[in-house]
Amino acid sequence: MSQYPEASFIKSANKPDQFVADEGAEVAFAGRSNAGKSSAINVIVNRRQFARTSKTPGRTQLVNFFSLRDDARLVDLPGYGFAKVASRMRDHWADLMAEYFEIRASLKGMFLIVDIRRQLTDFDRAMLAFAEAVGLPVHVLLTKSDKLKRGQAANALLKVRRELGELGTVQQFSALNRQGEDEARARLEEFLTLSDEQ
């Protein structure tokens, strides 16, 4: 059973004036295309097909707002990297995300979805820079951990943790065998309940 039985899609936005009202608390999910962001969201919310998954990377091209419960939202940000789109569209995404991070007072934290086999990419570092600029706490999900042997996964975790330093926390995660789902869900709740003073 889902820990968020009232969870539902609210709307998609292609520009800032289409964002939902800036009230309550929301947590953004960001990640390079093909990092497993939609699958991770579905496991954490415990709802199949809650966020659309696709075999074609880069399907999330809008800022998608989901309600988890009253005054608590999850925001699925555009993923890119593998997405085959025009550079003009990529520039639009970058501008849209920069503005999103700058203007959202209700934004309490960010989950950065990273394929454990690829580790942090330039895109991931750009997202971390957005978060650092506005003092936003970050939690990194190293997805697809089932694809590596235990020792390899442990080494990848240590490497990312060292690179992150004080910027955020990190964990292993697998949507396939649901490794790390409780830890991820607990972190999501921590972000959603952060007080305005923090």
Contact map, one row per residue, 1 for C-alpha under 8 A:
111010000000000000000000000000000000000000000100000000000000000000000000000000000000000000000000000000000000000000000000000000000000000000000000000000000000000000000000000000000000000000000000000000
111110000000000000000000000000000000000000001110000000000000000000000000000000000000000000000000000000000000000000000000000000000000000000000000000000000000000000000000000000000000000000000000000000
111110000000000000000000000000000000000000001100000000000000000000000000000000000000000000000000000000000000000000000000000000000000000000000000000000000000000000000000000000000000000000000000000000
011111100000000000000000000000000000000000001100000000000000000000011000000000000000000000000000000000000000000000000000000000000000000000000000000000000000000000000000000000000000000000000000000000
111111100000000000000000000000000000000000000000000000000000000000010000000000000000000000000000000000000000000000000000000000000000000000000000000000000000000000000000000000000000000000000000000000
000111110000000000000000000000000000000000000000000000000000000000111000000000000000000000000000000000000000000000000000000000000000000000000000000000000000000000000000000000000000000000000000000000
000111111000000000000000000000000000000000001000000000000000000001111000000000000000000000000000000000000000000000000000000000000000000000000000000000000000000000000000000000000000000000000000000000
000001111100000000000000000000000000000000000000010000000000000001110000000000000000000000000000000000000000000000000000000000000000000000000000000000000000000000000000000000000000000000000000000000
000000111110000000000000000000000000000000000000000000000000000111100000000000000000000000000000000000000000000000000000000000000000000000000000000000000000000000000000000000000000000000000000000000
000000011111000000000000000000000000000000000000000000000000000111100000000000000000000000000000000000000000000000000000000000000000000000000000000000000000000000000000000000000000000000000000000000
000000001111100000010000000000000000000000000000000000000000000111000000000000000000000000000000000000000000000000000000000000000000000000000000000000000000000000000000000000000000000000000000000000
000000000111110001100000000000000000000000000000000000000000011110000000000000000000000000000000000000000000000000000000000000000000000000000000000000000000000000000000000000000000000000000000000000
000000000011111101100000000000000000000000000000000000000000011100000000000000000000000000000000000000000000000000000000000000000000000000000000000000000000000000000000000000000000000000000000000000
000000000001111101000000000000000000000000000000000000000000011000000000000000000000000000000001000000000000000000000000000000000000000000000000000000000000000000000000000000000000000000000000000000
000000000000111111100000000000000000000000000000000000000000000000000000000000000000000000000001000000000000000000000000000000000000000000000000000000000000000000000000000000000000000000000000000000
000000000000111111100000000000000000000000000000000000000000000000000000000000000000000000000001001100000000000000000000000000000000000000000000000000000000000000000000000000000000000000000000000000
000000000000001111100000000000000000000000000000000000000000000000000000000000000000000000000000000000000000000000000000000000000000000000000000000000000000000000000000000000000000000000000000000000
000000000001111111110000000000000000000000000000000000000000000000000000000000000000000000000000000000000000000000000000000000000000000000000000000000000000000000000000000000000000000000000000000000
000000000001101111111100000000000000000000000000000000000000000000000000000000000000000000000000000000000000000000000000000000000000000000000000000000000000000000000000000000000000000000000000000000
000000000010000001111100000000000000000000000000000000000000000010000000000000000000000000000000000000000000000000000000000000000000000000000000000000000000000000000000000000000000000000000000000000
000000000000000000111110000000000000000000000000000000000000000000000000000000000000000000000000000000000000000000000000000000000000000000000000000000000000000000000000000000000000000000000000000000
000000000000000000111111000000000000000000000000000000000000000000000000000000000000000000000000000000011100000000000000000000000000000000000000000000000000000000000000000000000000000000000000000000
000000000000000000001111100000000000000000000000000000000000000000000010000000000000000000000000000000001100000000000000000000000000000000000000000000000000000000000000000000000000000000000000000000
000000000000000000000111110000000000000000000000000000000000000000000011000000000000000000000000000000000100000000000000000000000000000000000000000000000000000000000000000000000000000000000000000000
000000000000000000000011111000000000000000000000000000000000000000000011100000000000000000000000000000000111000000000000000000000000000000000000000000000000000000000000000000000000000000000001100000
000000000000000000000001111100000000000000000000000000000000000000000001111000000000000000000000000000000111100000000000000000000000000000000000000000000000000000000000000000000000000000000001000000
000000000000000000000000111110000000000000000000000000000000000000000000111000000000000000000000000000000011111000000000000000000000000000000000000000000000000000000000000000000000000000010011000000
000000000000000000000000011111000000000000000000000000000000000000000000011110000000000000000000000000000010111000000000000000000000000000000000000000000000000000000000000000000000000000000000000000
000000000000000000000000001111100000100000000000000000000000000000000000011110000000000000000000000000000000011110000000000000000000000000000000000000000000000000000000000000000000000000000000000000
000000000000000000000000000111110000100000000000000000000000000000000000000111100000000000000000000000000000011110000000000000100000000000000000000000000000000000000000000000000000000000000000000000
000000000000000000000000000011111011100000000000000000000000000000000000000011110000000000000000000000000000000111000000000100000000000000000000000000000000000000000000000000000000000000000000000000
000000000000000000000000000001111110000000000000000000000000000000000000000000111100000000000000000000000000000011000000001100000000000000000000000000000000000000000000000000000000000000000000000000
000000000000000000000000000000111111100000000000000000001100000000000000000000111110000000000000000000000000000000000000000000000000000000000000000000000000000000000000000000000000000000000000000000
000000000000000000000000000000011111100000000000000000001100000000000000000000000100000000000000000000000000000000100000000000000000000000000000000000000000000000000000000000000000000000000000000000
000000000000000000000000000000111111100000000000000000000000000000000000000000000000000000000000000000000000000011100000000000000000000000000010000000000000000000000000000000000000000000000000000000
000000000000000000000000000000101111111100000000000000000000000000000000000000000000000000000000000000000000000011100000000000000000000000000011000000000000000000000000000000000000000000000000000000
000000000000000000000000000011101111111110000000000000000000000000000000000000000000000000000000000000000000000010000000000000000000000000000000000000000000000000000000000000000000000000000000000000
000000000000000000000000000000000001111111000000001110000000000000000000000000000000000000000000000000000000000000000000000000000000000000000000000000000000000000000000000000000000000000000000000000
000000000000000000000000000000000001111111100000001010000000000000000000000000000000000000000000000000000000000000000000000000000000000000000000000000000000000000000000000000100000000000000000000000
000000000000000000000000000000000001111111110000000000000000000000000000000000000000000000000000000000000000000000000000000000000000000000000010000000000000000000000000000001100000000000000000000000
000000000000000000000000000000000000111111111000011000000000000000000000000000000000000000000000000000000000000000000000000000000000000000000000000000000000000000000000000000000000000000000000000000
000000000000000000000000000000000000011111111111111000000000000000000000000000000000000000000000000000000000000000000000000000000000000000000000000000000000000000000000000000000000000000000000000000
000000000000000000000000000000000000001111111111000000000000000000000000000000000000000000000000000000000000000000000000000000000000000000000000000000000000000000000000000000100100100000000000000000
000000000000000000000000000000000000000111111100000000000000000000000000000000000000000000000000000000000000000000000000000000000000000000000000000000000000000000000000000000000000110110000000000000
011100100000000000000000000000000000000011111110010000000000000000000000000000000000000000000000000000000000000000000000000000000000000000000000000000000000000000000000000000000000000010000000000000
111100000000000000000000000000000000000001111111000000000000000000000000000000000000000000000000000000000000000000000000000000000000000000000000000000000000000000000000000000000000000000000000000000
010000000000000000000000000000000000000001101111110000000000000000000000000000000000000000000000000000000000000000000000000000000000000000000000000000000000000000000000000000000000000000000000000000
000000000000000000000000000000000000000001100111111000000000000000000000000000000000000000000000000000000000000000000000000000000000000000000000000000000000000000000000000000000000000000000000000000
000000000000000000000000000000000000000001000011111110000000000000000000000000000000000000000000000000000000000000000000000000000000000000000000000000000000000000000000000000000000000000000000000000
000000010000000000000000000000000000000011001011111100000000000000000000000000000000000000000000000000000000000000000000000000000000000000000000000000000000000000000000000000000000000000000000000000
000000000000000000000000000000000000011011000001111110000000000000000000000000000000000000000000000000000000000000000000000000000000000000000000000000000000000000000000000000000000000000000000000000
000000000000000000000000000000000000010000000000111111000000000000000000000000000000000000000000000000000000000000000000000000000000000000000000000000000000000000000000000000000000000000000000000000
000000000000000000000000000000000000011000000000101111100000000000000000000000000000000000000000000000000000000000000000000000000000000000000000000000000000000000000000000000000000000000000000000000
000000000000000000000000000000000000000000000000000111111010000000000000000000000000000000000000000000000000000000000000000000000000000000000000000000000000000000000000000000000000000000000000000000
000000000000000000000000000000000000000000000000000011111000000000000000000000000000000000000000000000000000000000000000000000000000000000000000000000000000000000000000000000000000000000000000000000
000000000000000000000000000000000000000000000000000001111110000000000000000000000000000000000000000000000000000000000000000000000000000000000000000000000000000000000000000000000000000000000000000000
000000000000000000000000000000001100000000000000000001111110000000000000000000010110000000000000000000000000000000000000000000000000000000000000000000000000000000000000000000000000000000000000000000
000000000000000000000000000000001100000000000000000000011111100000000000000001111111000000000000000000000000000000000000000000000000000000000000000000000000000000000000000000000000000000000000000000
000000000000000000000000000000000000000000000000000001011111100000000000000000100010000000000000000000000000000000000000000000000000000000000000000000000000000000000000000000000000000000000000000000
000000000000000000000000000000000000000000000000000000000111111000000000000111100000000000000000000000000000000000000000000000000000000000000000000000000000000000000000000000000000000000000000000000
000000000000000000000000000000000000000000000000000000000111111000000000000011100000000000001000000000000000000000000000000000000000000000000000000000000000000000000000000000000000000000000000000000
000000000001110000000000000000000000000000000000000000000001111100000000000011000000000000000000000000000000000000000000000000000000000000000000000000000000000000000000000000000000000000000000000000
000000000001110000000000000000000000000000000000000000000001111110000000001111000000000000000000000000000000000000000000000000000000000000000000000000000000000000000000000000000000000000000000000000
000000001111100000000000000000000000000000000000000000000000011111000000001110000000000000000000000000000000000000000000000000000000000000000000000000000000000000000000000000000000000000000000000000
000000001111000000010000000000000000000000000000000000000000001111100000111100000000000000000000000000000000000000000000000000000000000000000000000000000000000000000000000000000000000000000000000000
000000111110000000000000000000000000000000000000000000000000000111110000111100000000000000000000000000000000000000000000000000000000000000000000000000000000000000000000000000000000000000000000000000
000001111100000000000000000000000000000000000000000000000000000011111111110000000000000000000000000000000000000000000000000000000000000000000000000000000000000000000000000000000000000000000000000000
000111110000000000000000000000000000000000000000000000000000000001111101110000000000000000000000000000000000000000000000000000000000000000000000000000000000000000000000000000000000000000000000000000
000101100000000000000000000000000000000000000000000000000000000000111111100000000000000000000000000000000000000000000000000000000000000000000000000000000000000000000000000000000000000000000000000000
000000000000000000000000000000000000000000000000000000000000000000111111000000000000000000000000000000000000000000000000000000000000000000000000000000000000000000000000000000000000000000000000000000
000000000000000000000011100000000000000000000000000000000000000000101111100000000000000000000000000000000000000000000000000000000000000000000000000000000000000000000000000000000000000000000000000000
000000000000000000000001110000000000000000000000000000000000000000111111110000000000000000000000000000000000000000000000000000000000000000000000000000000000000000000000000000000000000000000001000000
000000000000000000000000111000000000000000000000000000000000000011111011111000000000000000000000000000000000000000000000000000000000000000000000000000000000000000000000000000000000000000000000000000
000000000000000000000000011110000000000000000000000000000000000011110001111100000000000000000000000000000000000000000000000000000000000000000000000000000000000000000000000000000000000000000000000000
000000000000000000000000011110000000000000000000000000000000001111000000111110000000000000000000000000000000000000000000000000000000000000000000000000000000000000000000000000000000000000000000000000
000000000000000000000000000111000000000000000000000000000001001111000000011111000000000000000000000000000000000000000000000000000000000000000000000000000000000000000000000000000000000000000000000000
000000000000000000000000000111100000000000000000000000000001111100000000001111100000000000000000100000000000000000000000000000000000000000000000000000000000000000000000000000000000000000000000000000
000000000000000000000000000001100000000000000000000000000101111000000000000111110000000000001000000000000000000000000000000000000000000000000000000000000000000000000000000000000000000000000000000000
000000000000000000000000000001111000000000000000000000000111100000000000000011111010000000000000000000000000000000000000000000000000000000000000000000000000000000000000000000000000000000000000000000
000000000000000000000000000000111000000000000000000000001100000000000000000001111110000001000000000000000000000000000000000000000000000000000000000000000000000000000000000000000000000000000000000000
000000000000000000000000000000011000000000000000000000000100000000000000000000111110000000000000000000000000000000000000001000000000000000000000000000000000000000000000000000000000000000000000000000
000000000000000000000000000000011100000000000000000000001100000000000000000000011111000000000000000000000000000000000000000000000000000000000000000000000000000000000000000000000000000000000000000000
000000000000000000000000000000001000000000000000000000001110000000000000000000111111100000000000000000000000000000000000000000000000000000000000000000000000000000000000000000000000000000000000000000
000000000000000000000000000000000000000000000000000000000100000000000000000000000111110000000000000000000000000000000000000000000000000000000000000000000000000000000000000000000000000000000000000000
000000000000000000000000000000000000000000000000000000000000000000000000000000000011111011000000000000000000000000000000000000000000000000000000000000000000000000000000000000000000000000000000000000
000000000000000000000000000000000000000000000000000000000000000000000000000000000001111111000000000000000000000000000000000000000000000000000000000000000000000000000000000000000000000000000000000000
000000000000000000000000000000000000000000000000000000000000000000000000000000000000111111100000000000000000000000000000000000000000000000000000000000000000000000000000000000000000000000000000000000
000000000000000000000000000000000000000000000000000000000000000000000000000000000000011111110000000000000000000000000000000000000000000000000000000000000000000000000000000000000000000000000000000000
000000000000000000000000000000000000000000000000000000000000000000000000000000000000111111111000000000000000000000000000000000000000000000000000000000000000000000000000000000000000000000000000000000
000000000000000000000000000000000000000000000000000000000000000000000000000000010000111111111100000000000000000000000000000000000000000000000000000000000000000000000000000000000000000000000000000000
000000000000000000000000000000000000000000000000000000000000000000000000000000000000001111111110000000000000000000000000000000000000000000000000000000000000000000000000000000000000000000000000000000
000000000000000000000000000000000000000000000000000000000000000000000000000000000000000111111111000000000000000000000000000000000000000000000000000000000000000000000000000000000000000000000000000000
000000000000000000000000000000000000000000000000000000000000100000000000000001000000000011111111100000000000000000000000000000000000000000000000000000000000000000000000000000000000000000000000000000
000000000000000000000000000000000000000000000000000000000000000000000000000000000000000001111111110000000000000000000000000000000000000000000000000000000000000000000000000000000000000000000000000000
000000000000000000000000000000000000000000000000000000000000000000000000000000000000000000111111111000000000000000000000000000000000000000000000000000000000000000000000000000000000000000000000000000
000000000000011100000000000000000000000000000000000000000000000000000000000000000000000000011111111100000000000000000000000000000000000000000000000000000000000000000000000000000000000000000000000000
000000000000000000000000000000000000000000000000000000000000000000000000000010000000000000001111111110000000000000000000000000000000000000000000000000000000000000000000000000000000000000000000000000
000000000000000000000000000000000000000000000000000000000000000000000000000000000000000000000111111111000000000000000000000000000100000000000000000000000000000000000000000000000000000000000000000000
000000000000000100000000000000000000000000000000000000000000000000000000000000000000000000000011111111100000000000000000000000000000000000000000000000000000000000000000000000000000000000000000000000
000000000000000100000000000000000000000000000000000000000000000000000000000000000000000000000001111111110000000000000000000000000000000000000000000000000000000000000000000000000000000000000000000000
000000000000000000000000000000000000000000000000000000000000000000000000000000000000000000000000111111110010000000000000000000000110010000000000000000000000000000000000000000000000000000000000000000
000000000000000000000000000000000000000000000000000000000000000000000000000000000000000000000000011111110000000000000000000000000000010000000000000000000000000000000000000000000000000000000000000000
000000000000000000000000000000000000000000000000000000000000000000000000000000000000000000000000001111111000000000000000000000000000000000000000000000000000000000000000000000000000000000000000000000
000000000000000000000100000000000000000000000000000000000000000000000000000000000000000000000000000111111110000000000000000000000000000000000000000000000000000000000000000000000000000000000000000000
000000000000000000000110000000000000000000000000000000000000000000000000000000000000000000000000000000111111000000000000000000000000000000000000000000000000000000000000000000000000000000000000000000
000000000000000000000111110000000000000000000000000000000000000000000000000000000000000000000000000000011111000000000000000000000000000000000000000000000000000000000000000000000000000000000000000000
000000000000000000000000111100000000000000000000000000000000000000000000000000000000000000000000000010011111100000000000000000000000000100000000000000000000000000000000000000000000000000000000000000
000000000000000000000000111000000000000000000000000000000000000000000000000000000000000000000000000000001111110000000000000000000000000110000000000000000000000000000000000000000000000000000011010000
000000000000000000000000011100000000000000000000000000000000000000000000000000000000000000000000000000000011111000000000000000000000000111100000000000000000000000000000000000000000000000000011000000
000000000000000000000000001111000000000000000000000000000000000000000000000000000000000000000000000000000001111100000000000000000010000111100000000000000000000000000000000000000000000000000000000000
000000000000000000000000001111000000000000000000000000000000000000000000000000000000000000000000000000000000111110000000000000000000000001111000000000000000000000000000000000000000000000000000000000
000000000000000000000000000011100000000000000000000000000000000000000000000000000000000000000000000000000000011111000000000100100000000001111000000000000000000000000000000000000000000000000000000000
000000000000000000000000000011110011100000000000000000000000000000000000000000000000000000000000000000000000001111100000000000000000000000011110000000000000000000000000000000000000000000000000000000
000000000000000000000000000000110011000000000000000000000000000000000000000000000000000000000000000000000000000111110111000100000000000000011110000000000000000000000000000000000000000000000000000000
000000000000000000000000000000000111000000000000000000000000000000000000000000000000000000000000000000000000000011111110000000000000000000000111000000000000000000000000000000000000000000000000000000
000000000000000000000000000000000000000000000000000000000000000000000000000000000000000000000000000000000000000001111110000000000000000000000111100000001001100000000000000100000000000000000000000000
000000000000000000000000000000000000000000000000000000000000000000000000000000000000000000000000000000000000000000111110000000000000000000000001101100000001000000000000000000000000000000000000000000
000000000000000000000000000000000000000000000000000000000000000000000000000000000000000000000000000000000000000001111111100000000000000000000000000000000000000000000000000000000000000000000000000000
000000000000000000000000000000000000000000000000000000000000000000000000000000000000000000000000000000000000000001111111100000000000000000000100000000000001000100000000000000000000000000000000000000
000000000000000000000000000000000000000000000000000000000000000000000000000000000000000000000000000000000000000001000111111110000000000000000000000000000000000100000000000000000000000000000000000000
000000000000000000000000000000000000000000000000000000000000000000000000000000000000000000000000000000000000000000000111111110000000000000000000000000000000000000000000000000000000000000000000000000
000000000000000000000000000000000000000000000000000000000000000000000000000000000000000000000000000000000000000000000001111111000000000000000000000000000000000000000000000000000000000000000000000000
000000000000000000000000000000010000000000000000000000000000000000000000000000001000000000000000000000000000000000000001111111100000000000000000000000000000000000000000000000000000000000000000000000
000000000000000000000000000000110000000000000000000000000000000000000000000000000000000000000000000000000000000101000001111111110000000000000000000000000000000000000000000000000000000000000000000000
000000000000000000000000000000000000000000000000000000000000000000000000000000000000000000000000000000000000000000000001111111111000000000000000000000000000000000000000000000000000000000000000000000
000000000000000000000000000000000000000000000000000000000000000000000000000000000000000000000000000000000000000000000000011111111100000000000000000000000000000000000000000000000000000000000000000000
000000000000000000000000000001000000000000000000000000000000000000000000000000000000000000000000000000000000000100000000001111111110000000000000000000000000000000000000000000000000000000000000000000
000000000000000000000000000000000000000000000000000000000000000000000000000000000000000000000000000000000000000000000000000111111111000001000000000000000000000000000010000000000000000000000000000000
000000000000000000000000000000000000000000000000000000000000000000000000000000000000000000000000000000000000000000000000000011111111100000000000000000000000000000000000000000000000000000000000000000
000000000000000000000000000000000000000000000000000000000000000000000000000000000000000000000000010010000000000000000000000001111111110000000000000000000000000000000000000000000000000000000000000000
000000000000000000000000000000000000000000000000000000000000000000000000000000000000000000000000000010000000010000000000000000111111111111000000000000000000000000000000000000000000000000000000000000
000000000000000000000000000000000000000000000000000000000000000000000000000000000000000000000000000000000000000000000000000000011111111110000000000000000000000000000010000000000000000000000000000000
000000000000000000000000000000000000000000000000000000000000000000000000000000000000000000000000000000000000000000000000000000001111111100000000000000000000000000000000000000000000000000000000000000
000000000000000000000000000000000000000000000000000000000000000000000000000000000000000000000000000011000000000000000000000000000111111100000000000000000000000000000000000000000000000000000000000000
000000000000000000000000000000000000000000000000000000000000000000000000000000000000000000000000000000000000000000000000000000000011111110000000000000000000000000000000000000000000000000000000000000
000000000000000000000000000000000000000000000000000000000000000000000000000000000000000000000000000000000011110000000000000000000011111111000000000000000000000000000000000000000000000000000000000000
000000000000000000000000000000000000000000000000000000000000000000000000000000000000000000000000000000000001110000000000000000000011001111100000000000000000000000000011000000000000000000000010000000
000000000000000000000000000000000000000000000000000000000000000000000000000000000000000000000000000000000000111100000000000000010010000111110000000000000000000000000011100000000000000000000000000000
000000000000000000000000000000000000000000000000000000000000000000000000000000000000000000000000000000000000111100000000000000000000000011111000000000000000000000000001111000000000000000100000000000
000000000000000000000000000000000000000000000000000000000000000000000000000000000000000000000000000000000000001111000000000000000000000001111100000000000000000000000001111000000000000000000000000000
000000000000000000000000000000000000000000000000000000000000000000000000000000000000000000000000000000000000001111000000000000000000000000111110000000000000000000000000011110000000000100000000000000
000000000000000000000000000000000000000000000000000000000000000000000000000000000000000000000000000000000000000011110010000000000000000000011111100000000000100000000000011110000000000000000000000000
000000000000000000000000000000000011000100000000000000000000000000000000000000000000000000000000000000000000000011110000000000000000000000001111100000000000000000000000000111100000000000000000000000
000000000000000000000000000000000001000000000000000000000000000000000000000000000000000000000000000000000000000000111000000000000000000000000111111100000000000000000000000011110000000000000000000000
000000000000000000000000000000000000000000000000000000000000000000000000000000000000000000000000000000000000000000011000000000000000000000000111111100001000000000000000000111000000000000000000000000
000000000000000000000000000000000000000000000000000000000000000000000000000000000000000000000000000000000000000000000000000000000000000000000001111110000000000000000000000001011000000000000000000000
000000000000000000000000000000000000000000000000000000000000000000000000000000000000000000000000000000000000000000001000000000000000000000000001111110000000000000000000000000000000000000000000000000
000000000000000000000000000000000000000000000000000000000000000000000000000000000000000000000000000000000000000000001000000000000000000000000001111111011000000000000000000000000000000000000000000000
000000000000000000000000000000000000000000000000000000000000000000000000000000000000000000000000000000000000000000000000000000000000000000000000011111111000000000000000000000000000000000000000000000
000000000000000000000000000000000000000000000000000000000000000000000000000000000000000000000000000000000000000000000000000000000000000000000000000111111100000000000000000000000000000000000000000000
000000000000000000000000000000000000000000000000000000000000000000000000000000000000000000000000000000000000000000000000000000000000000000000000000011111110000000000000000000000000000000000000000000
000000000000000000000000000000000000000000000000000000000000000000000000000000000000000000000000000000000000000000000000000000000000000000000000000111111111000000000000000000000000000000000000000000
000000000000000000000000000000000000000000000000000000000000000000000000000000000000000000000000000000000000000000010000000000000000000000000000100111111111100000000000000100000000000000000000000000
000000000000000000000000000000000000000000000000000000000000000000000000000000000000000000000000000000000000000000000000000000000000000000000000000001111111110000000000000000000000000000000000000000
000000000000000000000000000000000000000000000000000000000000000000000000000000000000000000000000000000000000000000000000000000000000000000000000000000111111111000000000000000000000000000000000000000
000000000000000000000000000000000000000000000000000000000000000000000000000000000000000000000000000000000000000000011010000000000000000000000000000000011111111100000000000000000000000000000000000000
000000000000000000000000000000000000000000000000000000000000000000000000000000000000000000000000000000000000000000010000000000000000000000000100000000001111111110000000011100000000000000000000000000
000000000000000000000000000000000000000000000000000000000000000000000000000000000000000000000000000000000000000000000000000000000000000000000000000000000111111111000000000000000000000000000000000000
000000000000000000000000000000000000000000000000000000000000000000000000000000000000000000000000000000000000000000000000000000000000000000000000000000000011111111100000000000000000000000000000000000
000000000000000000000000000000000000000000000000000000000000000000000000000000000000000000000000000000000000000000000011000000000000000000000000000000000001111111110000010000000000000000000000000000
000000000000000000000000000000000000000000000000000000000000000000000000000000000000000000000000000000000000000000000000000000000000000000000000000000000000111111111000110000000000000000000000000000
000000000000000000000000000000000000000000000000000000000000000000000000000000000000000000000000000000000000000000000000000000000000000000000000000000000000011111111000000000000000000000000000000000
000000000000000000000000000000000000000000000000000000000000000000000000000000000000000000000000000000000000000000000000000000000000000000000000000000000000001111111000000000000000000000000000000000
000000000000000000000000000000000000000000000000000000000000000000000000000000000000000000000000000000000000000000000000000000000000000000000000000000000000000111111111100000000000000000000000000000
000000000000000000000000000000000000000000000000000000000000000000000000000000000000000000000000000000000000000000000000000000000000000000000000000000000000000011111111000000000000000000000000000000
000000000000000000000000000000000000000000000000000000000000000000000000000000000000000000000000000000000000000000000000000000000000000000000000000000000000000000011111100000000000000000000000000000
000000000000000000000000000000000000000000000000000000000000000000000000000000000000000000000000000000000000000000000000000000010001000011000000000000000000000000011111100000000000000000000000000000
000000000000000000000000000000000000000000000000000000000000000000000000000000000000000000000000000000000000000000000000000000000000000011110000000000000000000000011111110000000000000000000000000000
000000000000000000000000000000000000000000000000000000000000000000000000000000000000000000000000000000000000000000000000000000000000000001110000000000000000000010010111111000000000000000000000000000
000000000000000000000000000000000000000000000000000000000000000000000000000000000000000000000000000000000000000000000000000000000000000000111100000000000000100110000001111100000000000000000000000000
000000000000000000000000000000000000000000000000000000000000000000000000000000000000000000000000000000000000000000000000000000000000000000111100000000000000100000000000111110000001000000000000000000
000000000000000000000000000000000000000000000000000000000000000000000000000000000000000000000000000000000000000000010000000000000000000000001110100000001000100000000000011111000011000000000000000000
000000000000000000000000000000000000000000000000000000000000000000000000000000000000000000000000000000000000000000000000000000000000000000001111100000000000000000000000001111100111100000000000000000
000000000000000000000000000000000000000100000000000000000000000000000000000000000000000000000000000000000000000000000000000000000000000000000011110000000000000000000000000111111111100000000000000000
000000000000000000000000000000000000001100100000000000000000000000000000000000000000000000000000000000000000000000000000000000000000000000000011000000000000000000000000000011111110000000000000000000
000000000000000000000000000000000000000000000000000000000000000000000000000000000000000000000000000000000000000000000000000000000000000000000001010000000000000000000000000001111110000000000000000000
000000000000000000000000000000000000000000000000000000000000000000000000000000000000000000000000000000000000000000000000000000000000000000000000010000000000000000000000000001111110000000000000000000
000000000000000000000000000000000000000000100000000000000000000000000000000000000000000000000000000000000000000000000000000000000000000000000000000000000000000000000000000011111111100000000000000000
000000000000000000000000000000000000000000000000000000000000000000000000000000000000000000000000000000000000000000000000000000000000000000000000000000000000000000000000000111111111100000000000000000
000000000000000000000000000000000000000000000000000000000000000000000000000000000000000000000000000000000000000000000000000000000000000000000000000000000000000000000000001111000111111100000000000000
000000000000000000000000000000000000000000110000000000000000000000000000000000000000000000000000000000000000000000000000000000000000000000000000000000000000000000000000000011000111111110000000000000
000000000000000000000000000000000000000000010000000000000000000000000000000000000000000000000000000000000000000000000000000000000000000000000000000000000000000000000000000000000001111111000000000000
000000000000000000000000000000000000000000000000000000000000000000000000000000000000000000000000000000000000000000000000000000000000000000000000000000000000000000000000000000000001111111100000000000
000000000000000000000000000000000000000000010000000000000000000000000000000000000000000000000000000000000000000000000000000000000000000000001000000000000000000000000000000000000001111111110000000000
000000000000000000000000000000000000000000011000000000000000000000000000000000000000000000000000000000000000000000000000000000000000000000000000000000000000000000000000000000000000111111111000000000
000000000000000000000000000000000000000000000000000000000000000000000000000000000000000000000000000000000000000000000000000000000000000000000000000000000000000000000000000000000000011111111100000000
000000000000000000000000000000000000000000000000000000000000000000000000000000000000000000000000000000000000000000000000000000000000000000100000000000000000000000000000000000000000001111111110000000
000000000000000000000000001000000000000000000000000000000000000000000000000000000000000000000000000000000000000000000000000000000000000000000000000000000000000000000000000000000000000111111111000000
000000000000000000000000000000000000000000000000000000000000000000000000000000000000000000000000000000000000000000000000000000000000000000000000000000000000000000000000000000000000000011111111100000
000000000000000000000000000000000000000000000000000000000000000000000000000000000000000000000000000000000000000000000000000000000000000000000000000000000000000000000000000000000000000001111111110000
000000000000000000000000001000000000000000000000000000000000000000000000000000000000000000000000000000000001100000000000000000000000000010000000000000000000000000000000000000000000000000111111110000
000000000000000000000000111000000000000000000000000000000000000000000001000000000000000000000000000000000001100000000000000000000000000000000000000000000000000000000000000000000000000000011111110000
000000000000000000000000100000000000000000000000000000000000000000000000000000000000000000000000000000000000000000000000000000000000000000000000000000000000000000000000000000000000000000001111111000
000000000000000000000000000000000000000000000000000000000000000000000000000000000000000000000000000000000001000000000000000000000000000000000000000000000000000000000000000000000000000000000111111101
000000000000000000000000000000000000000000000000000000000000000000000000000000000000000000000000000000000000000000000000000000000000000000000000000000000000000000000000000000000000000000000000111111
000000000000000000000000000000000000000000000000000000000000000000000000000000000000000000000000000000000000000000000000000000000000000000000000000000000000000000000000000000000000000000000000011111
000000000000000000000000000000000000000000000000000000000000000000000000000000000000000000000000000000000000000000000000000000000000000000000000000000000000000000000000000000000000000000000000001111
000000000000000000000000000000000000000000000000000000000000000000000000000000000000000000000000000000000000000000000000000000000000000000000000000000000000000000000000000000000000000000000000011111
